[in-house]
């Protein structure tokens, strides 16, 4: 059990929570126009900077008092001791009785972090060294396929945390990746995913990484078996497996059963949650793409923010500030969602990655002690890269009836300088946050000569809150920092909500029911055991399928 639990007092009984409720009534109608007018220095004062990340949170509907109360809430919620408990290796994932130590994955050699009395840092580095040696062999062409050809194609098979991190990181760091190799990612049990990923590839030059923490996940194991048949059809006998399949897992027994020798397995540990695993061996495809040196730079980026989170006072602590601000809208303004808007094409899968990180972590309805929470927990995360989103859903953010706090992420330097593209891109980040905050009043609209009937349609109320997160350049370090920023923001919110951010029981029921239904679809189980809707749909599917 964790030595540090949530405070005995329910969240809504904490004095800071109660003060925030009263305070909310006082500030809810304040407009960012007023706040900026009365405090011209706000745009530089309400900012924080650490490890090359600049966070401008001045365009939030907050006053100094709001911040003070939110920080009090964090303190009364035992956030500091809970952070310490995580870094110490306490079993803070109480429902699974596990430590939560993704921070150990990026600990430097020589640091000490204990789980059940054993220092886990040496094991982490041992796996990293094995991954590096393997990556070097594959990248140099020394590792040959069964027929003697070097590996040109790498396919990661995994789902959830065993897919979203690798695919996001590959896309994000494509600029640093081997351009003469092909990297693909198969996750969906929909056969189309596998078929499209392999249709133009030569099995003789293809390496499959079967990534699964449990090595029992239906989608991954189905795809892994299909991959084996696909490869062996071309390569002949089972001895080819050793050259074309490696596994990343915590489950050596299942890996062996599948037919992969454990010497071709890269392990990790039950204290790494799936959605927190992209910097474990689950990142093998990332390392193959960008090389061990860049992978270690990414880990150093993670580590820098870990240290920042662990040691910096809350007032200047980036993940804490982001977590508290997100909670402010979620719990007091009743905002349902958060939009994450990276103005960086390479981060096109970042919103999808954050969806699992944030929603699987904080989509919980009971507290650590099993009581129903009496407040809102995790918001819905969504988003698209800018400027694309501007031409689809931003209309609703600007003029719709819902309050949607947004994270704008930008980089001062581009990796692909092309004419004035980057200035145009960044001008849009700045313009959007300005428009969202200050809008356009009816007077301003009228002054432009707009006829009276059209004025309401052209008014922008403004007062839409945003974070602007600005970094210099998208490097492997920067990516590590950005991911760690969100990981710890999620932690901050989960600690305050007094929930277990590290389990995911909510995914179980659907899995169990699907297994039952498969039996019926395949005619191995009698049908008609469900509700009338499900029964009818099963029948209709079977008929149409033929
Ligand atoms: O079903 C949800 C989940 O357990 C995620 O938490 C996890 O990332 C994903 O499935 C994949 O699990 P595994 O790596 O064990 O295949």
Boltz pocket constraint, residues with backbone or C-beta under 6 A from the ligand:
constraints:
  - pocket:
      binder: B
      contacts: [[A, 159], [A, 160], [A, 161], [A, 162], [A, 211], [A, 212], [A, 213], [A, 214], [A, 215], [A, 216], [A, 217], [A, 220], [A, 274], [A, 275], [A, 360], [A, 504], [A, 507]]
      max_distance: 6.0
